[in-house]
Structure formats: C-alpha cells, structure tokens
Amino acid sequence: MKVKTFGVVGSGQMGNGIAQVAAAAGLNVIMSDIKDAFCEKGLATITGSLDRLLKKEKITQADKDATLARITTTTDLKDMAKADFVVEAAVEREDLKFQIFRDLDEICPEQVILASNTSSIPIGSIAAQTSRPDKVIGMHFMNPVPMMKLVEVIKGIATSEETFKLTWDLSEKFGKVPAEANDYPGFISNRILMPMINEAVFCLYQSVGKKEDIDTVMKLGMAHPMGPLTLADLIGLDTCLAIMETLYDGFKDSKYRPCPLLRKYVEAGWLGRKTGKGFYDYK
C-alpha cells in the first residue's frame, strides 16, 4: 500500500512534530484535535520550527511553504477516513487512547494502518480495541520530533509483517532511524529511561543532592546531553508519572514504584516546560 495522506490525531508537542516531519517528507497531512485553538497552536509551533530551520539554512523558503501547504487541520475525527495511515499522538491515558482507536476503527477504511505514539501502553491492548489487530502498531517518536532521529517501532502479538515493514519504511522516509521493539511495558526506551529519571527524583526527594547537582553528575559524569530532571521537565512530569505507573502495573515490581515527589508535582500542576514550572522554573 502506498501512503499519500498521513493522519495525526493530536496537535500537541508530539503530534505537531510528527505532522511536520510527515509533511516535510512529501505526504499530505491531516492533523486533528478537539478544539480549533489546539490545532492553531500546533500549526504555529510547526511554523516556528520551520522558521528556525530556515534561519539555520537547513531548508529553503520554498521547502517551508511546501511543507505548510501539505498540512490541513480539523476538529472532526471523521476526516481521518481520507488518510492512508494514521498515528495517534494523544496524551498518555489508556482510556482516551482506547476510545480513539475504537473510533478510528469505525472511521478508517479496513486497509488503513493505525499506529500509536504511546510511550508505554501495550500495543496488544490497543489493538484489541479494533477489528484489525494485524494493522495496529507502535510508532514511538522522540521529543522534539523534528530533531530526534529515533523511531521505536513496536510490534504487538498480532501485528503483521506487512504492517511492520510499511511502518519501518515510513520511518525511514521521514529521515528517522527505526529500532524494533517487542510489546513489553515501556518497550526499550522508557523501560530504561524512566526508572533512571524516577531514581533521580528519589535522589532529590531524599536530599541526596540538589537538582542542579543531580543533573550535573549525569551530564558531566555520564556524558548525557541533559540531566534527568531537565529531561523530565521537557517530556512532561505527567507523562513520566503515567509511564512509571504503567511499568509498575505491568511488572508488579517495587523498583518501578513512582517517586512520591513526582506524584506531588503532578498533583500540583507542575508538569515541566509546558506549564512553566516543574523541577525548574521556566516562567
């Protein structure tokens, strides 16, 4: 199957990034969200990202104009009936994702592949919401999507080889480097990353070190490009908590227990960069 029109459900930081790379690769893109204001904000983010690439001479003005011209926005999920391949990039909530996939299964033609950008929710569970489990797959992009090369391609137990191959090839078309992962909680990336971030939060919680020192140790001692607390703020503390809860529920192992301080910050609405405050203040 040839993919000409690419659907993205969600216009937040992940959704608009996925829409941008798909449009830059020459695909027509339909980006949906529940409010026009969310779509407009997502489109503005894409425009700003393209402006930065233009300023750095990574793209031309013609590239920018062509990319934006390929993107349409909608608040009607039924418009995904026009897409050949759809990626869901909604917030990391199982109930919400399940409902989106049930709706997409009814809306989209039977040959359309339905992918999820989930960070940790089992692909098999998502696929079970549909009548096409062989055409459901994980397509986990990294943040920020236009800059990060990795796409984690996750096969559920029912995912077909044809679905896997098309998703792999599409990732490469977007200029990304795909990596194959099997369907376990957190997959590869977040099974390794999130416990490290959670342990950094425990170090702060238990006064092992100040936030700046915790980040400095990991940057200078382990050659990480940014410290784990800074990274958590970039990802979103609500997302970090949701992934840790998925790991904890999935493995029933106390080593995956979310740090109480992480939960406290989320309850306070301190979610990181997107709210202006997390472990650091961005206001």
C-alpha positions as CSV (number, residue, x, y, z in Angstrom):
1,M,0.0,0.0,0.0
2,K,1.3,3.4,-0.9
3,V,0.9,6.1,1.7
4,K,0.0,9.5,0.3
5,T,-2.1,11.0,3.0
6,F,-1.0,10.7,6.6
7,G,-3.3,11.3,9.6
8,V,-2.1,12.6,13.0
9,V,-4.6,12.5,15.9
10,G,-3.4,15.2,18.4
11,S,-1.7,18.5,17.7
12,G,0.4,18.8,20.9
13,Q,4.2,18.8,21.1
14,M,4.4,15.2,19.7
15,G,1.5,15.4,17.3
16,N,2.6,18.6,15.6
17,G,6.2,17.4,15.4
18,I,5.0,14.2,13.7
19,A,2.9,16.2,11.3
20,Q,5.8,18.4,10.4
21,V,8.2,15.5,9.5
22,A,5.5,13.8,7.5
23,A,4.7,16.9,5.5
24,A,8.4,17.6,5.0
25,A,8.8,14.1,3.6
26,G,6.2,15.0,0.9
27,L,3.0,13.5,2.4
28,N,-0.3,15.3,2.6
29,V,-1.1,15.5,6.4
30,I,-4.4,15.8,8.2
31,M,-3.8,16.9,11.8
32,S,-6.8,16.7,14.2
33,D,-7.6,17.8,17.7
34,I,-10.6,18.5,19.8
35,K,-10.5,22.3,19.5
36,D,-9.6,24.8,16.7
37,A,-7.4,26.6,19.2
38,F,-5.3,23.5,19.8
39,C,-4.9,23.0,16.0
40,E,-3.9,26.6,15.5
41,K,-1.3,26.4,18.3
42,G,0.1,23.2,16.8
43,L,0.3,24.8,13.4
44,A,2.1,27.9,14.9
45,T,4.6,25.5,16.5
46,I,5.3,23.9,13.2
47,T,5.7,27.3,11.6
48,G,8.2,28.4,14.3
49,S,10.1,25.1,13.9
50,L,10.4,25.6,10.2
51,D,11.5,29.2,10.7
52,R,14.4,28.1,12.9
53,L,15.4,25.5,10.2
54,L,15.2,28.3,7.6
55,K,17.4,30.6,9.7
56,K,20.0,27.9,10.0
57,E,19.8,27.3,6.3
58,K,18.7,23.7,6.8
59,I,15.7,24.3,4.5
60,T,14.7,26.9,1.9
61,Q,11.7,29.3,1.9
62,A,10.2,27.0,-0.8
63,D,10.6,24.0,1.5
64,K,8.9,25.8,4.3
65,D,6.0,26.9,2.1
66,A,5.5,23.5,0.6
67,T,5.6,21.8,4.0
68,L,2.9,24.1,5.4
69,A,0.8,23.8,2.3
70,R,0.6,20.0,2.8
71,I,-0.9,20.3,6.3
72,T,-4.6,20.7,6.9
73,T,-6.2,20.7,10.4
74,T,-9.6,19.5,11.6
75,T,-11.6,19.0,14.7
76,D,-13.7,16.3,13.1
77,L,-12.0,12.8,13.6
78,K,-14.1,11.5,10.7
79,D,-11.8,13.4,8.4
80,M,-9.3,10.6,9.1
81,A,-11.3,8.5,6.6
82,K,-9.2,10.3,3.9
83,A,-5.9,9.0,5.4
84,D,-3.9,6.0,4.3
85,F,-2.0,5.7,7.6
86,V,-2.9,7.2,11.0
87,V,-0.8,7.9,14.0
88,E,-2.5,8.6,17.4
89,A,-0.5,11.1,19.5
90,A,-2.9,12.0,22.3
91,V,-2.0,12.3,25.9
92,E,-0.7,9.1,27.7
93,R,-4.1,8.0,29.0
94,E,-5.2,4.4,28.4
95,D,-8.9,5.2,28.4
96,L,-8.5,8.0,25.9
97,K,-6.3,6.1,23.5
98,F,-8.6,3.1,23.6
99,Q,-11.6,5.3,22.6
100,I,-9.7,6.9,19.8
101,F,-8.7,3.5,18.4
102,R,-12.3,2.3,18.6
103,D,-13.4,5.4,16.8
104,L,-10.7,5.2,14.1
105,D,-11.5,1.5,13.5
106,E,-15.0,2.6,12.5
107,I,-13.9,5.6,10.5
108,C,-10.9,4.4,8.5
109,P,-11.1,2.0,5.6
110,E,-10.1,-1.5,6.5
111,Q,-6.7,-1.5,4.8
112,V,-5.5,1.6,6.8
113,I,-2.8,1.0,9.4
114,L,-3.5,2.5,12.9
115,A,-0.3,3.4,14.8
116,S,0.1,4.7,18.3
117,N,2.8,7.1,19.6
118,T,2.3,5.7,23.1
119,S,5.3,5.8,25.4
120,S,4.4,2.6,27.3
121,I,0.8,1.3,26.9
122,P,0.8,-2.2,25.5
123,I,0.2,-2.3,21.7
124,G,-1.7,-5.6,22.1
125,S,-4.2,-3.9,24.4
126,I,-4.7,-1.0,22.0
127,A,-5.1,-3.4,19.1
128,A,-7.7,-5.4,20.9
129,Q,-10.0,-2.3,20.7
130,T,-10.2,-2.7,16.9
131,S,-11.3,-5.2,14.3
132,R,-7.9,-5.0,12.6
133,P,-5.2,-6.0,15.3
134,D,-2.9,-7.1,12.5
135,K,-2.8,-3.5,11.3
136,V,-2.1,-1.9,14.7
137,I,1.5,-1.0,15.6
138,G,3.5,1.3,17.9
139,M,5.3,4.2,16.2
140,H,7.1,5.9,19.1
141,F,8.8,9.2,18.1
142,M,11.2,11.0,20.4
143,N,10.8,14.6,21.6
144,P,11.4,17.0,19.9
145,V,10.3,15.1,16.8
146,P,11.9,17.2,14.1
147,M,15.3,16.9,15.7
148,M,15.5,13.4,17.2
149,K,16.4,10.6,14.8
150,L,14.9,7.6,16.6
151,V,11.6,6.0,16.0
152,E,10.8,3.0,18.1
153,V,8.6,0.6,16.0
154,I,6.7,-1.8,18.4
155,K,5.1,-5.0,17.2
156,G,2.1,-6.3,19.1
157,I,1.4,-10.0,19.2
158,A,-1.0,-9.7,16.3
159,T,0.9,-7.1,14.2
160,S,1.6,-8.4,10.7
161,E,4.9,-8.4,8.9
162,E,3.4,-6.2,6.2
163,T,2.3,-3.6,8.8
164,F,5.7,-3.7,10.4
165,K,7.6,-3.3,7.1
166,L,5.4,-0.4,5.9
167,T,5.9,1.4,9.3
168,W,9.6,0.8,9.2
169,D,9.9,2.1,5.6
170,L,7.7,5.1,6.5
171,S,10.0,6.0,9.4
172,E,13.0,6.0,7.1
173,K,11.1,8.1,4.6
174,F,10.7,10.7,7.4
175,G,14.5,10.7,7.8
176,K,14.4,8.7,11.0
177,V,16.3,5.7,12.2
178,P,13.9,3.0,13.3
179,A,14.6,0.5,16.0
180,E,12.5,-2.7,16.6
181,A,11.0,-3.3,20.0
182,N,8.6,-6.1,21.2
183,D,5.5,-5.4,23.2
184,Y,6.5,-5.1,26.9
185,P,5.7,-2.3,29.3
186,G,7.8,0.8,28.4
187,F,9.2,-1.1,25.3
188,I,13.0,-0.4,25.1
189,S,13.3,3.3,25.5
190,N,11.2,4.0,28.5
191,R,11.9,0.8,30.3
192,I,15.5,2.0,30.6
193,L,15.0,5.8,30.7
194,M,12.0,6.3,33.1
195,P,13.4,4.3,36.0
196,M,16.6,6.4,35.7
197,I,14.5,9.6,35.8
198,N,12.4,8.2,38.7
199,E,15.6,7.4,40.6
200,A,16.9,11.0,40.0
201,V,13.6,12.3,41.5
202,F,14.2,10.0,44.5
203,C,17.6,11.5,44.9
204,L,16.0,14.9,45.1
205,Y,13.2,13.7,47.4
206,Q,15.7,12.1,49.8
207,S,18.0,15.2,49.7
208,V,20.9,13.2,48.2
209,G,21.6,16.2,46.1
210,K,20.2,19.5,44.8
211,K,18.5,19.4,41.4
212,E,21.4,21.2,39.7
213,D,23.9,18.8,41.1
214,I,21.9,15.7,40.2
215,D,21.7,16.9,36.6
216,T,25.4,17.9,36.6
217,V,26.5,14.5,37.7
218,M,24.7,12.8,34.9
219,K,25.8,15.4,32.2
220,L,29.4,15.5,33.1
221,G,29.9,12.1,34.7
222,M,27.9,10.0,32.3
223,A,28.0,12.2,29.1
224,H,24.3,12.7,28.9
225,P,23.3,15.8,26.8
226,M,20.9,17.0,29.6
227,G,20.3,15.9,33.2
228,P,17.4,13.6,34.1
229,L,15.4,16.3,35.9
230,T,15.8,18.7,33.0
231,L,14.7,15.9,30.6
232,A,11.7,15.1,32.8
233,D,10.6,18.7,32.5
234,L,11.0,18.5,28.8
235,I,9.0,15.3,28.5
236,G,6.3,16.4,30.9
237,L,6.1,15.2,34.5
238,D,2.5,13.9,33.9
239,T,3.8,11.7,31.1
240,C,6.7,10.5,33.3
241,L,4.3,9.5,36.0
242,A,1.9,7.8,33.6
243,I,4.8,5.7,32.2
244,M,6.1,4.8,35.7
245,E,2.6,3.7,36.6
246,T,2.4,1.5,33.5
247,L,5.7,-0.1,34.4
248,Y,4.7,-0.6,38.0
249,D,1.3,-2.1,37.0
250,G,2.9,-4.2,34.2
251,F,5.8,-5.7,36.2
252,K,4.3,-5.7,39.7
253,D,7.8,-4.9,41.0
254,S,8.5,-2.3,43.7
255,K,11.6,-1.0,41.8
256,Y,9.2,0.7,39.4
257,R,7.2,2.5,42.1
258,P,6.8,6.2,41.1
259,C,8.6,8.6,43.5
260,P,6.0,10.4,45.8
261,L,7.7,13.7,44.9
262,L,6.9,13.1,41.2
263,R,3.3,12.4,42.0
264,K,3.1,15.5,44.3
265,Y,4.4,17.8,41.5
266,V,1.9,16.4,39.0
267,E,-0.9,16.8,41.5
268,A,0.2,20.5,41.9
269,G,0.1,21.0,38.2
270,W,3.8,21.5,38.0
271,L,4.3,19.5,34.8
272,G,7.5,21.0,33.4
273,R,8.1,23.2,30.5
274,K,4.6,23.1,29.1
275,T,3.2,24.6,32.3
276,G,6.1,26.9,33.0
277,K,7.2,25.1,36.2
278,G,8.5,21.6,37.0
279,F,11.7,20.8,38.8
280,Y,12.9,24.1,37.3
281,D,11.1,27.4,36.8
282,Y,10.5,28.4,33.1
283,K,8.4,31.5,33.6
